[in-house]
Amino acid sequence: MACGTSGCRCPVPVDKRFIHKQTTSLLRERSQPIMKQYAKTLLVSAMAAASGAASAETPTLGEVLGASGIEISGYIDTSYTYATDGAVTNRVFDTEDNSFNLNMIGLSISSLPEEGFGGAVVLNAGEDADVTAAAGTSGSDQFDVQQAYLNYASGPAQVMFGKFATLQGAEVIESKDNWNFSRSILFGFAIPFTHTGLRGSYAISDAVSVTAGINNGWDNLKDDNDAKSLEVQVSFAPADNWFVNVQGMYGNEVVGGRSELRTLVDIVAGFDVSDALSFMFNADFGSQEDAFGGSKDADWTGYAGYVNFKFAPQWRVAGRLEYFNDDDGFRSGTSQKWKEGTVTLAYAPMKAVELRGEVRRDWSNKDSFFDDKGKAQDDQTTLAVEALYMF
């Protein structure tokens, strides 16, 4: 979702070719007979008409792909980030201070018919690609095959085989599909990003569907042990304006032969009060056996609340509040109770463009943040401007 290498700028030019029709005027030649000149005029007119008809009947690339069932979409995500203390710490994505950033160039190519075989590929290039790259890849060349899977659909059933995005979490890798610019603590520290394996889903009714799968674990392209991880989801959407998803994972996520199980339960609920006002809630409960190589287990819990309000046709504002309890320090590296609040103002001058401005404040009961001089502190404030183009 597209090439990308470290230090490389990968523009995605849009190749627009305009066909200019030239009008040819025929000069009367007094030396030619009138009928001969009239015949030449008819011939030129017929050729022009035939050329115009052929041009009108020639389909565009999008029309050709659409008719074949292939869909292509993508986006460009750029930003400027700034930290009031000169450094950004305890972040997974927006980690740069006083910097312009190419966060992501995303390209999605898919053919997913309602019946039969299909497939999808999502390619990422940019700084965020190194963050989401699975173990078993370089993770440093600013390029990632985020998803690539074969799909088979039959009635209410669907099976996916390959690499795909996780079921966990309220947010996604694609910033354009999130309400805020910065990712939540829960998205960065509580859950995985992708899985490689087999996933099947079944729609029991219009309101209820179930999903289950087996994979190589959290963010692994190749399995790092002899065990497999299990995933499951129950999705409940009785009406168009609200839903509840409960999903979880269970498996050995420790490198090597030790059997030390990790468990995760993730809950996401959403409610649209109106076309303009929406709320969302996310909760995570995770545990890891023998987290530090001994007999001590680790637990982490987190809660996030979201609101999105479209107060004008081209304007919206989004807010997010979070609490993350990492008492054992297994996920963030510090034993802490961590909170954050974010406000994002967004303006869409046209359908394909959204501009965002954001203020975020993080604070903790421990000195887990650092300024540009390396001094530890218990809070952090960051500002950001983001520009998104979707195609």
C-alpha positions as YAML, in Angstrom:
chain: A
units: angstrom
residues:
- id: 1
  name: MET
  ca: [0.00, 0.00, 0.00]
- id: 2
  name: ALA
  ca: [5.96, 1.37, -4.41]
- id: 3
  name: CYS
  ca: [9.44, 1.01, -4.08]
- id: 4
  name: GLY
  ca: [11.51, 2.19, -1.20]
- id: 5
  name: THR
  ca: [15.11, 2.06, -0.08]
- id: 6
  name: SER
  ca: [16.87, 3.78, 2.75]
- id: 7
  name: GLY
  ca: [17.62, 7.36, 1.90]
- id: 8
  name: CYS
  ca: [15.64, 7.12, -1.34]
- id: 9
  name: ARG
  ca: [12.90, 9.49, -2.33]
- id: 10
  name: CYS
  ca: [10.14, 7.56, -4.10]
- id: 11
  name: PRO
  ca: [7.80, 9.99, -5.82]
- id: 12
  name: VAL
  ca: [4.67, 8.54, -7.32]
- id: 13
  name: PRO
  ca: [4.10, 10.69, -10.39]
- id: 14
  name: VAL
  ca: [0.71, 10.60, -11.96]
- id: 15
  name: ASP
  ca: [1.25, 10.18, -15.70]
- id: 16
  name: LYS
  ca: [-1.41, 12.32, -17.37]
- id: 17
  name: ARG
  ca: [-1.41, 12.37, -21.11]
- id: 18
  name: PHE
  ca: [-3.75, 14.76, -22.82]
- id: 19
  name: ILE
  ca: [-4.79, 14.12, -26.40]
- id: 20
  name: HIS
  ca: [-4.91, 17.35, -28.33]
- id: 21
  name: LYS
  ca: [-7.06, 17.32, -31.42]
- id: 22
  name: GLN
  ca: [-5.76, 19.41, -34.24]
- id: 23
  name: THR
  ca: [-8.14, 21.14, -36.62]
- id: 24
  name: THR
  ca: [-6.96, 21.18, -40.20]
- id: 25
  name: SER
  ca: [-8.41, 23.77, -42.51]
- id: 26
  name: LEU
  ca: [-8.49, 22.98, -46.18]
- id: 27
  name: LEU
  ca: [-7.47, 25.74, -48.55]
- id: 28
  name: ARG
  ca: [-9.42, 25.96, -51.67]
- id: 29
  name: GLU
  ca: [-7.29, 25.59, -54.67]
- id: 30
  name: ARG
  ca: [-8.82, 27.56, -57.48]
- id: 31
  name: SER
  ca: [-6.99, 25.44, -59.98]
- id: 32
  name: GLN
  ca: [-8.81, 22.25, -58.83]
- id: 33
  name: PRO
  ca: [-12.27, 21.31, -59.99]
- id: 34
  name: ILE
  ca: [-15.03, 21.94, -57.46]
- id: 35
  name: MET
  ca: [-16.04, 18.25, -57.24]
- id: 36
  name: LYS
  ca: [-12.45, 17.12, -56.55]
- id: 37
  name: GLN
  ca: [-12.13, 19.58, -53.69]
- id: 38
  name: TYR
  ca: [-15.49, 18.48, -52.26]
- id: 39
  name: ALA
  ca: [-14.39, 14.82, -52.36]
- id: 40
  name: LYS
  ca: [-11.21, 15.61, -50.43]
- id: 41
  name: THR
  ca: [-13.24, 17.45, -47.80]
- id: 42
  name: LEU
  ca: [-15.55, 14.47, -47.36]
- id: 43
  name: LEU
  ca: [-12.57, 12.12, -47.03]
- id: 44
  name: VAL
  ca: [-10.88, 14.21, -44.33]
- id: 45
  name: SER
  ca: [-14.16, 14.58, -42.43]
- id: 46
  name: ALA
  ca: [-14.75, 10.83, -42.52]
- id: 47
  name: MET
  ca: [-11.24, 10.14, -41.22]
- id: 48
  name: ALA
  ca: [-11.67, 12.65, -38.38]
- id: 49
  name: ALA
  ca: [-15.01, 11.14, -37.42]
- id: 50
  name: ALA
  ca: [-13.54, 7.64, -37.39]
- id: 51
  name: SER
  ca: [-10.61, 8.83, -35.28]
- id: 52
  name: GLY
  ca: [-12.95, 10.53, -32.78]
- id: 53
  name: ALA
  ca: [-15.10, 7.41, -32.49]
- id: 54
  name: ALA
  ca: [-12.05, 5.23, -31.86]
- id: 55
  name: SER
  ca: [-10.81, 7.66, -29.20]
- id: 56
  name: ALA
  ca: [-14.20, 7.70, -27.47]
- id: 57
  name: GLU
  ca: [-14.35, 3.90, -27.43]
- id: 58
  name: THR
  ca: [-10.83, 3.43, -26.00]
- id: 59
  name: PRO
  ca: [-11.19, 2.60, -22.27]
- id: 60
  name: THR
  ca: [-8.96, 4.10, -19.63]
- id: 61
  name: LEU
  ca: [-6.58, 1.96, -17.57]
- id: 62
  name: GLY
  ca: [-8.89, 2.28, -14.57]
- id: 63
  name: GLU
  ca: [-11.85, 1.11, -16.64]
- id: 64
  name: VAL
  ca: [-9.89, -1.86, -17.97]
- id: 65
  name: LEU
  ca: [-8.78, -2.90, -14.49]
- id: 66
  name: GLY
  ca: [-12.24, -2.30, -13.03]
- id: 67
  name: ALA
  ca: [-13.86, -4.46, -15.69]
- id: 68
  name: SER
  ca: [-11.39, -7.24, -14.92]
- id: 69
  name: GLY
  ca: [-12.15, -7.08, -11.19]
- id: 70
  name: ILE
  ca: [-8.78, -5.58, -10.21]
- id: 71
  name: GLU
  ca: [-8.84, -2.62, -7.82]
- id: 72
  name: ILE
  ca: [-5.88, -0.30, -7.28]
- id: 73
  name: SER
  ca: [-5.71, 2.40, -4.61]
- id: 74
  name: GLY
  ca: [-3.07, 4.15, -2.59]
- id: 75
  name: TYR
  ca: [-2.01, 7.18, -0.63]
- id: 76
  name: ILE
  ca: [0.92, 9.45, 0.23]
- id: 77
  name: ASP
  ca: [1.42, 10.40, 3.88]
- id: 78
  name: THR
  ca: [3.82, 13.23, 4.79]
- id: 79
  name: SER
  ca: [4.25, 15.18, 8.02]
- id: 80
  name: TYR
  ca: [6.23, 17.62, 10.12]
- id: 81
  name: THR
  ca: [6.75, 16.68, 13.77]
- id: 82
  name: TYR
  ca: [8.05, 18.75, 16.68]
- id: 83
  name: ALA
  ca: [8.66, 18.07, 20.38]
- id: 84
  name: THR
  ca: [8.70, 20.95, 22.85]
- id: 85
  name: ASP
  ca: [11.58, 19.30, 24.77]
- id: 86
  name: GLY
  ca: [13.69, 18.63, 21.69]
- id: 87
  name: ALA
  ca: [13.22, 14.85, 21.57]
- id: 88
  name: VAL
  ca: [10.44, 12.34, 20.93]
- id: 89
  name: THR
  ca: [10.56, 9.23, 23.11]
- id: 90
  name: ASN
  ca: [8.18, 6.37, 23.87]
- id: 91
  name: ARG
  ca: [6.78, 6.42, 20.35]
- id: 92
  name: VAL
  ca: [6.69, 3.72, 17.70]
- id: 93
  name: PHE
  ca: [5.85, 5.73, 14.57]
- id: 94
  name: ASP
  ca: [6.30, 9.52, 14.81]
- id: 95
  name: THR
  ca: [9.73, 9.45, 16.46]
- id: 96
  name: GLU
  ca: [11.42, 12.48, 14.86]
- id: 97
  name: ASP
  ca: [11.75, 15.98, 16.36]
- id: 98
  name: ASN
  ca: [11.79, 19.12, 14.21]
- id: 99
  name: SER
  ca: [11.68, 17.05, 11.05]
- id: 100
  name: PHE
  ca: [9.82, 16.76, 7.78]
- id: 101
  name: ASN
  ca: [8.90, 13.12, 7.20]
- id: 102
  name: LEU
  ca: [7.82, 10.82, 4.39]
- id: 103
  name: ASN
  ca: [5.77, 8.52, 6.58]
- id: 104
  name: MET
  ca: [4.31, 6.26, 3.94]
- id: 105
  name: ILE
  ca: [3.61, 5.66, 0.29]
- id: 106
  name: GLY
  ca: [0.98, 2.94, 0.25]
- id: 107
  name: LEU
  ca: [-0.25, 0.92, -2.71]
- id: 108
  name: SER
  ca: [-3.00, -1.70, -2.64]
- id: 109
  name: ILE
  ca: [-3.74, -4.06, -5.54]
- id: 110
  name: SER
  ca: [-6.55, -6.55, -5.12]
- id: 111
  name: SER
  ca: [-8.97, -8.81, -6.91]
- id: 112
  name: LEU
  ca: [-11.45, -10.18, -4.39]
- id: 113
  name: PRO
  ca: [-14.57, -11.55, -6.08]
- id: 114
  name: GLU
  ca: [-17.58, -12.50, -3.98]
- id: 115
  name: GLU
  ca: [-17.22, -16.07, -5.21]
- id: 116
  name: GLY
  ca: [-14.07, -18.02, -6.01]
- id: 117
  name: PHE
  ca: [-10.37, -17.28, -5.81]
- id: 118
  name: GLY
  ca: [-8.78, -13.87, -5.50]
- id: 119
  name: GLY
  ca: [-5.87, -12.15, -3.85]
- id: 120
  name: ALA
  ca: [-4.45, -8.90, -2.53]
- id: 121
  name: VAL
  ca: [-1.08, -7.21, -2.16]
- id: 122
  name: VAL
  ca: [-0.42, -4.15, 0.02]
- id: 123
  name: LEU
  ca: [2.99, -2.49, -0.41]
- id: 124
  name: ASN
  ca: [4.42, 0.16, 1.92]
- id: 125
  name: ALA
  ca: [7.40, 2.48, 1.41]
- id: 126
  name: GLY
  ca: [8.65, 5.18, 3.75]
- id: 127
  name: GLU
  ca: [9.66, 5.55, 7.39]
- id: 128
  name: ASP
  ca: [6.60, 3.73, 8.75]
- id: 129
  name: ALA
  ca: [7.43, 0.67, 6.63]
- id: 130
  name: ASP
  ca: [10.43, -0.06, 8.86]
- id: 131
  name: VAL
  ca: [8.17, 0.02, 11.92]
- id: 132
  name: THR
  ca: [5.63, -2.49, 10.63]
- id: 133
  name: ALA
  ca: [8.10, -4.80, 8.84]
- id: 134
  name: ALA
  ca: [7.81, -8.34, 10.17]
- id: 135
  name: ALA
  ca: [10.67, -10.24, 11.79]
- id: 136
  name: GLY
  ca: [12.44, -12.17, 9.07]
- id: 137
  name: THR
  ca: [12.72, -9.11, 6.80]
- id: 138
  name: SER
  ca: [15.40, -6.41, 6.76]
- id: 139
  name: GLY
  ca: [13.27, -3.84, 8.59]
- id: 140
  name: SER
  ca: [15.67, -1.07, 7.60]
- id: 141
  name: ASP
  ca: [15.19, -0.39, 3.88]
- id: 142
  name: GLN
  ca: [11.94, 1.62, 4.22]
- id: 143
  name: PHE
  ca: [9.99, -0.99, 2.26]
- id: 144
  name: ASP
  ca: [7.53, -3.61, 3.46]
- id: 145
  name: VAL
  ca: [5.12, -6.07, 1.91]
- id: 146
  name: GLN
  ca: [2.48, -5.39, 4.52]
- id: 147
  name: GLN
  ca: [-0.01, -7.89, 3.13]
- id: 148
  name: ALA
  ca: [0.07, -10.53, 0.39]
- id: 149
  name: TYR
  ca: [-2.49, -13.30, 0.47]
- id: 150
  name: LEU
  ca: [-4.58, -15.68, -1.58]
- id: 151
  name: ASN
  ca: [-8.31, -15.48, -0.87]
- id: 152
  name: TYR
  ca: [-11.17, -17.89, -1.50]
- id: 153
  name: ALA
  ca: [-14.81, -16.88, -0.96]
- id: 154
  name: SER
  ca: [-17.92, -19.01, -1.12]
- id: 155
  name: GLY
  ca: [-21.21, -17.65, 0.16]
- id: 156
  name: PRO
  ca: [-20.79, -16.59, 3.81]
- id: 157
  name: ALA
  ca: [-17.35, -18.25, 4.11]
- id: 158
  name: GLN
  ca: [-13.94, -16.84, 3.31]
- id: 159
  name: VAL
  ca: [-10.39, -18.22, 3.66]
- id: 160
  name: MET
  ca: [-7.13, -16.23, 3.50]
- id: 161
  name: PHE
  ca: [-3.66, -17.76, 3.12]
- id: 162
  name: GLY
  ca: [-0.52, -15.63, 3.32]
- id: 163
  name: LYS
  ca: [0.42, -12.47, 5.21]
- id: 164
  name: PHE
  ca: [-2.30, -10.12, 6.49]
- id: 165
  name: ALA
  ca: [-3.04, -7.36, 9.02]
- id: 166
  name: THR
  ca: [-3.95, -8.26, 12.59]
- id: 167
  name: LEU
  ca: [-7.52, -8.47, 13.85]
- id: 168
  name: GLN
  ca: [-6.50, -6.68, 17.06]
- id: 169
  name: GLY
  ca: [-6.89, -2.98, 17.80]
- id: 170
  name: ALA
  ca: [-9.03, 0.05, 16.99]
- id: 171
  name: GLU
  ca: [-6.42, 1.63, 14.72]
- id: 172
  name: VAL
  ca: [-4.66, 0.42, 11.57]
- id: 173
  name: ILE
  ca: [-1.29, 0.82, 9.88]
- id: 174
  name: GLU
  ca: [-2.70, 3.22, 7.27]
- id: 175
  name: SER
  ca: [-2.78, 6.66, 8.89]
- id: 176
  name: LYS
  ca: [-5.42, 7.87, 6.43]
- id: 177
  name: ASP
  ca: [-7.93, 5.46, 7.98]
- id: 178
  name: ASN
  ca: [-7.32, 6.63, 11.57]
- id: 179
  name: TRP
  ca: [-8.97, 9.63, 13.18]
- id: 180
  name: ASN
  ca: [-5.68, 10.98, 14.59]
- id: 181
  name: PHE
  ca: [-2.20, 11.46, 13.13]
- id: 182
  name: SER
  ca: [-0.17, 9.84, 15.91]
- id: 183
  name: ARG
  ca: [-0.87, 6.19, 16.75]
- id: 184
  name: SER
  ca: [-2.24, 5.23, 20.13]
- id: 185
  name: ILE
  ca: [-0.17, 3.70, 22.91]
- id: 186
  name: LEU
  ca: [-2.25, 0.55, 22.56]
- id: 187
  name: PHE
  ca: [-1.60, 0.26, 18.83]
- id: 188
  name: GLY
  ca: [2.14, 0.71, 19.29]
- id: 189
  name: PHE
  ca: [2.77, -1.28, 22.47]
- id: 190
  name: ALA
  ca: [-0.13, -3.61, 23.31]
- id: 191
  name: ILE
  ca: [-0.84, -5.53, 20.10]
- id: 192
  name: PRO
  ca: [0.85, -6.98, 16.98]
- id: 193
  name: PHE
  ca: [0.70, -5.47, 13.48]
- id: 194
  name: THR
  ca: [0.64, -8.43, 11.06]
- id: 195
  name: HIS
  ca: [0.55, -12.23, 10.88]
- id: 196
  name: THR
  ca: [1.56, -14.87, 8.37]
- id: 197
  name: GLY
  ca: [-0.64, -17.93, 8.23]
- id: 198
  name: LEU
  ca: [-4.16, -19.16, 7.53]
- id: 199
  name: ARG
  ca: [-7.38, -17.32, 8.46]
- id: 200
  name: GLY
  ca: [-11.00, -18.28, 7.91]
- id: 201
  name: SER
  ca: [-14.19, -16.33, 8.56]
- id: 202
  name: TYR
  ca: [-17.89, -17.15, 8.42]
- id: 203
  name: ALA
  ca: [-20.90, -14.82, 8.49]
- id: 204
  name: ILE
  ca: [-23.48, -16.52, 10.68]
- id: 205
  name: SER
  ca: [-25.97, -13.77, 9.89]
- id: 206
  name: ASP
  ca: [-26.01, -10.16, 8.75]
- id: 207
  name: ALA
  ca: [-25.20, -9.17, 12.34]
- id: 208
  name: VAL
  ca: [-22.76, -11.85, 13.54]
- id: 209
  name: SER
  ca: [-19.57, -13.23, 12.05]
- id: 210
  name: VAL
  ca: [-16.74, -15.35, 13.44]
- id: 211
  name: THR
  ca: [-13.08, -15.57, 12.42]
- id: 212
  name: ALA
  ca: [-10.36, -18.02, 13.42]
- id: 213
  name: GLY
  ca: [-6.82, -18.62, 12.26]
- id: 214
  name: ILE
  ca: [-3.41, -20.14, 12.87]
- id: 215
  name: ASN
  ca: [-0.20, -18.22, 12.19]
- id: 216
  name: ASN
  ca: [3.51, -17.77, 12.92]
- id: 217
  name: GLY
  ca: [2.81, -15.40, 15.79]
- id: 218
  name: TRP
  ca: [3.24, -11.69, 16.43]
- id: 219
  name: ASP
  ca: [4.85, -9.85, 13.51]
- id: 220
  name: ASN
  ca: [6.72, -12.91, 12.25]
- id: 221
  name: LEU
  ca: [7.20, -13.67, 8.57]
- id: 222
  name: LYS
  ca: [8.96, -16.87, 9.60]
- id: 223
  name: ASP
  ca: [8.17, -18.74, 12.80]
- id: 224
  name: ASP
  ca: [10.79, -18.19, 15.50]
- id: 225
  name: ASN
  ca: [9.91, -21.41, 17.34]
- id: 226
  name: ASP
  ca: [8.21, -24.75, 16.69]
- id: 227
  name: ALA
  ca: [4.80, -23.59, 17.92]
- id: 228
  name: LYS
  ca: [1.99, -21.77, 16.17]
- id: 229
  name: SER
  ca: [-0.29, -19.03, 17.51]
- id: 230
  name: LEU
  ca: [-4.08, -19.03, 17.37]
- id: 231
  name: GLU
  ca: [-6.36, -16.07, 16.66]
- id: 232
  name: VAL
  ca: [-10.10, -15.74, 17.02]
- id: 233
  name: GLN
  ca: [-12.68, -12.98, 16.60]
- id: 234
  name: VAL
  ca: [-16.41, -12.56, 17.13]
- id: 235
  name: SER
  ca: [-17.94, -9.52, 15.41]
- id: 236
  name: PHE
  ca: [-21.38, -8.25, 16.37]
- id: 237
  name: ALA
  ca: [-23.03, -5.47, 14.32]
- id: 238
  name: PRO
  ca: [-26.82, -5.55, 14.81]
- id: 239
  name: ALA
  ca: [-27.31, -2.09, 13.30]
- id: 240
  name: ASP
  ca: [-25.55, 0.17, 10.83]
- id: 241
  name: ASN
  ca: [-24.54, 2.65, 13.52]
- id: 242
  name: TRP
  ca: [-22.84, 0.45, 16.13]
- id: 243
  name: PHE
  ca: [-20.65, -2.65, 16.49]
- id: 244
  name: VAL
  ca: [-18.66, -4.68, 19.03]
- id: 245
  name: ASN
  ca: [-15.65, -6.82, 18.09]
- id: 246
  name: VAL
  ca: [-13.97, -9.18, 20.55]
- id: 247
  name: GLN
  ca: [-10.75, -10.80, 19.39]
- id: 248
  name: GLY
  ca: [-7.83, -12.60, 20.95]
- id: 249
  name: MET
  ca: [-4.54, -14.41, 20.44]
- id: 250
  name: TYR
  ca: [-2.89, -17.32, 22.19]
- id: 251
  name: GLY
  ca: [0.48, -18.93, 21.54]
- id: 252
  name: ASN
  ca: [4.18, -19.23, 22.25]
- id: 253
  name: GLU
  ca: [5.93, -16.00, 21.25]
- id: 254
  name: VAL
  ca: [9.38, -16.74, 22.71]
- id: 255
  name: VAL
  ca: [12.32, -17.35, 20.37]
- id: 256
  name: GLY
  ca: [13.72, -20.87, 20.65]
- id: 257
  name: GLY
  ca: [12.33, -24.02, 22.16]
- id: 258
  name: ARG
  ca: [10.96, -22.70, 25.46]
- id: 259
  name: SER
  ca: [7.19, -22.93, 25.83]
- id: 260
  name: GLU
  ca: [6.15, -19.58, 27.29]
- id: 261
  name: LEU
  ca: [2.65, -18.64, 26.23]
- id: 262
  name: ARG
  ca: [1.35, -15.17, 25.44]
- id: 263
  name: THR
  ca: [-2.34, -14.30, 25.72]
- id: 264
  name: LEU
  ca: [-4.12, -11.22, 24.39]
- id: 265
  name: VAL
  ca: [-7.78, -10.17, 24.52]
- id: 266
  name: ASP
  ca: [-8.77, -7.07, 22.55]
- id: 267
  name: ILE
  ca: [-12.17, -5.35, 22.54]
- id: 268
  name: VAL
  ca: [-13.27, -2.65, 20.09]
- id: 269
  name: ALA
  ca: [-16.69, -0.97, 20.10]
- id: 270
  name: GLY
  ca: [-18.00, 1.85, 17.94]
- id: 271
  name: PHE
  ca: [-21.13, 3.98, 17.89]
- id: 272
  name: ASP
  ca: [-22.28, 6.59, 15.37]
- id: 273
  name: VAL
  ca: [-24.60, 9.07, 17.05]
- id: 274
  name: SER
  ca: [-25.16, 10.73, 13.67]
- id: 275
  name: ASP
  ca: [-23.38, 11.20, 10.37]
- id: 276
  name: ALA
  ca: [-21.30, 13.89, 12.07]
- id: 277
  name: LEU
  ca: [-20.56, 12.42, 15.51]
- id: 278
  name: SER
  ca: [-18.89, 9.08, 16.28]
- id: 279
  name: PHE
  ca: [-17.40, 7.39, 19.35]
- id: 280
  name: MET
  ca: [-15.05, 4.42, 19.68]
- id: 281
  name: PHE
  ca: [-13.62, 2.42, 22.60]
- id: 282
  name: ASN
  ca: [-10.69, 0.01, 22.77]
- id: 283
  name: ALA
  ca: [-9.46, -2.22, 25.60]
- id: 284
  name: ASP
  ca: [-6.51, -4.64, 25.74]
- id: 285
  name: PHE
  ca: [-5.58, -7.31, 28.28]
- id: 286
  name: GLY
  ca: [-2.28, -9.13, 27.71]
- id: 287
  name: SER
  ca: [-0.02, -11.52, 29.59]
- id: 288
  name: GLN
  ca: [3.30, -13.25, 28.95]
- id: 289
  name: GLU
  ca: [4.54, -16.32, 30.81]
- id: 290
  name: ASP
  ca: [8.12, -16.23, 32.12]
- id: 291
  name: ALA
  ca: [8.51, -12.79, 30.59]
- id: 292
  name: PHE
  ca: [12.06, -12.17, 31.73]
- id: 293
  name: GLY
  ca: [13.55, -15.61, 31.30]
- id: 294
  name: GLY
  ca: [12.58, -16.78, 34.77]
- id: 295
  name: SER
  ca: [9.41, -17.67, 36.61]
- id: 296
  name: LYS
  ca: [7.92, -14.16, 36.67]
- id: 297
  name: ASP
  ca: [4.97, -13.49, 34.38]
- id: 298
  name: ALA
  ca: [4.15, -10.06, 32.94]
- id: 299
  name: ASP
  ca: [0.78, -8.40, 32.39]
- id: 300
  name: TRP
  ca: [-0.34, -5.28, 30.56]
- id: 301
  name: THR
  ca: [-3.72, -3.59, 30.25]
- id: 302
  name: GLY
  ca: [-4.90, -0.54, 28.37]
- id: 303
  name: TYR
  ca: [-7.97, 1.54, 27.58]
- id: 304
  name: ALA
  ca: [-8.56, 4.13, 24.86]
- id: 305
  name: GLY
  ca: [-11.55, 6.34, 24.10]
- id: 306
  name: TYR
  ca: [-12.09, 8.22, 20.83]
- id: 307
  name: VAL
  ca: [-14.47, 10.87, 19.52]
- id: 308
  name: ASN
  ca: [-14.73, 12.25, 15.98]
- id: 309
  name: PHE
  ca: [-16.93, 15.25, 15.15]
- id: 310
  name: LYS
  ca: [-17.48, 16.65, 11.65]
- id: 311
  name: PHE
  ca: [-18.59, 20.21, 12.41]
- id: 312
  name: ALA
  ca: [-18.55, 21.45, 8.80]
- id: 313
  name: PRO
  ca: [-18.57, 19.80, 5.36]
- id: 314
  name: GLN
  ca: [-14.77, 19.98, 5.07]
- id: 315
  name: TRP
  ca: [-13.77, 20.14, 8.75]
- id: 316
  name: ARG
  ca: [-13.63, 17.66, 11.62]
- id: 317
  name: VAL
  ca: [-11.99, 17.38, 15.03]
- id: 318
  name: ALA
  ca: [-10.94, 14.15, 16.74]
- id: 319
  name: GLY
  ca: [-9.94, 13.48, 20.33]
- id: 320
  name: ARG
  ca: [-8.33, 10.49, 22.06]
- id: 321
  name: LEU
  ca: [-7.65, 9.65, 25.71]
- id: 322
  name: GLU
  ca: [-5.62, 6.63, 26.84]
- id: 323
  name: TYR
  ca: [-4.43, 4.76, 29.89]
- id: 324
  name: PHE
  ca: [-1.78, 2.01, 29.66]
- id: 325
  name: ASN
  ca: [-0.69, -0.03, 32.67]
- id: 326
  name: ASP
  ca: [2.65, -1.70, 32.02]
- id: 327
  name: ASP
  ca: [3.49, -2.46, 35.64]
- id: 328
  name: ASP
  ca: [6.07, -5.09, 34.72]
- id: 329
  name: GLY
  ca: [7.67, -2.97, 32.00]
- id: 330
  name: PHE
  ca: [7.46, -5.83, 29.51]
- id: 331
  name: ARG
  ca: [5.94, -3.88, 26.61]
- id: 332
  name: SER
  ca: [7.32, -0.34, 27.04]
- id: 333
  name: GLY
  ca: [10.61, -1.12, 28.79]
- id: 334
  name: THR
  ca: [9.59, 0.82, 31.91]
- id: 335
  name: SER
  ca: [7.38, -0.24, 34.80]
- id: 336
  name: GLN
  ca: [4.82, 2.54, 34.51]
- id: 337
  name: LYS
  ca: [1.26, 3.77, 34.32]
- id: 338
  name: TRP
  ca: [1.19, 5.83, 31.14]
- id: 339
  name: LYS
  ca: [-1.52, 8.22, 29.92]
- id: 340
  name: GLU
  ca: [-1.96, 10.42, 26.86]
- id: 341
  name: GLY
  ca: [-4.42, 12.90, 25.37]
- id: 342
  name: THR
  ca: [-4.55, 13.92, 21.71]
- id: 343
  name: VAL
  ca: [-6.55, 16.52, 19.76]
- id: 344
  name: THR
  ca: [-6.48, 16.49, 15.95]
- id: 345
  name: LEU
  ca: [-8.01, 19.12, 13.66]
- id: 346
  name: ALA
  ca: [-8.53, 18.00, 10.04]
- id: 347
  name: TYR
  ca: [-9.44, 19.89, 6.88]
- id: 348
  name: ALA
  ca: [-10.31, 18.24, 3.55]
- id: 349
  name: PRO
  ca: [-10.12, 20.83, 0.74]
- id: 350
  name: MET
  ca: [-11.04, 18.07, -1.72]
- id: 351
  name: LYS
  ca: [-12.05, 14.43, -1.54]
- id: 352
  name: ALA
  ca: [-8.52, 13.12, -2.18]
- id: 353
  name: VAL
  ca: [-6.72, 15.41, 0.28]
- id: 354
  name: GLU
  ca: [-6.78, 15.82, 4.06]
- id: 355
  name: LEU
  ca: [-4.61, 18.20, 6.09]
- id: 356
  name: ARG
  ca: [-4.24, 17.60, 9.83]
- id: 357
  name: GLY
  ca: [-2.83, 19.50, 12.77]
- id: 358
  name: GLU
  ca: [-2.30, 17.76, 16.10]
- id: 359
  name: VAL
  ca: [-1.34, 18.42, 19.71]
- id: 360
  name: ARG
  ca: [-0.49, 15.46, 21.98]
- id: 361
  name: ARG
  ca: [0.41, 15.30, 25.66]
- id: 362
  name: ASP
  ca: [1.87, 12.15, 27.29]
- id: 363
  name: TRP
  ca: [2.52, 11.71, 31.00]
- id: 364
  name: SER
  ca: [3.56, 8.87, 33.30]
- id: 365
  name: ASN
  ca: [4.04, 8.05, 36.97]
- id: 366
  name: LYS
  ca: [7.71, 7.37, 36.13]
- id: 367
  name: ASP
  ca: [10.39, 9.44, 34.41]
- id: 368
  name: SER
  ca: [10.13, 7.48, 31.17]
- id: 369
  name: PHE
  ca: [10.54, 10.40, 28.74]
- id: 370
  name: PHE
  ca: [13.77, 12.22, 27.84]
- id: 371
  name: ASP
  ca: [14.60, 15.67, 26.49]
- id: 372
  name: ASP
  ca: [17.29, 16.42, 23.90]
- id: 373
  name: LYS
  ca: [19.95, 16.52, 26.62]
- id: 374
  name: GLY
  ca: [19.04, 13.07, 27.93]
- id: 375
  name: LYS
  ca: [17.34, 14.34, 31.08]
- id: 376
  name: ALA
  ca: [14.56, 12.04, 32.28]
- id: 377
  name: GLN
  ca: [11.11, 13.51, 32.87]
- id: 378
  name: ASP
  ca: [7.56, 12.30, 33.43]
- id: 379
  name: ASP
  ca: [5.80, 14.05, 30.53]
- id: 380
  name: GLN
  ca: [6.13, 14.97, 26.88]
- id: 381
  name: THR
  ca: [4.32, 17.34, 24.48]
- id: 382
  name: THR
  ca: [4.46, 16.97, 20.71]
- id: 383
  name: LEU
  ca: [3.01, 18.91, 17.77]
- id: 384
  name: ALA
  ca: [2.46, 17.66, 14.24]
- id: 385
  name: VAL
  ca: [1.16, 18.70, 10.83]
- id: 386
  name: GLU
  ca: [0.19, 15.98, 8.36]
- id: 387
  name: ALA
  ca: [-0.73, 16.07, 4.65]
- id: 388
  name: LEU
  ca: [-2.48, 13.08, 3.07]
- id: 389
  name: TYR
  ca: [-3.24, 12.43, -0.59]
- id: 390
  name: MET
  ca: [-5.42, 9.45, -1.51]
- id: 391
  name: PHE
  ca: [-5.74, 7.96, -4.97]
...
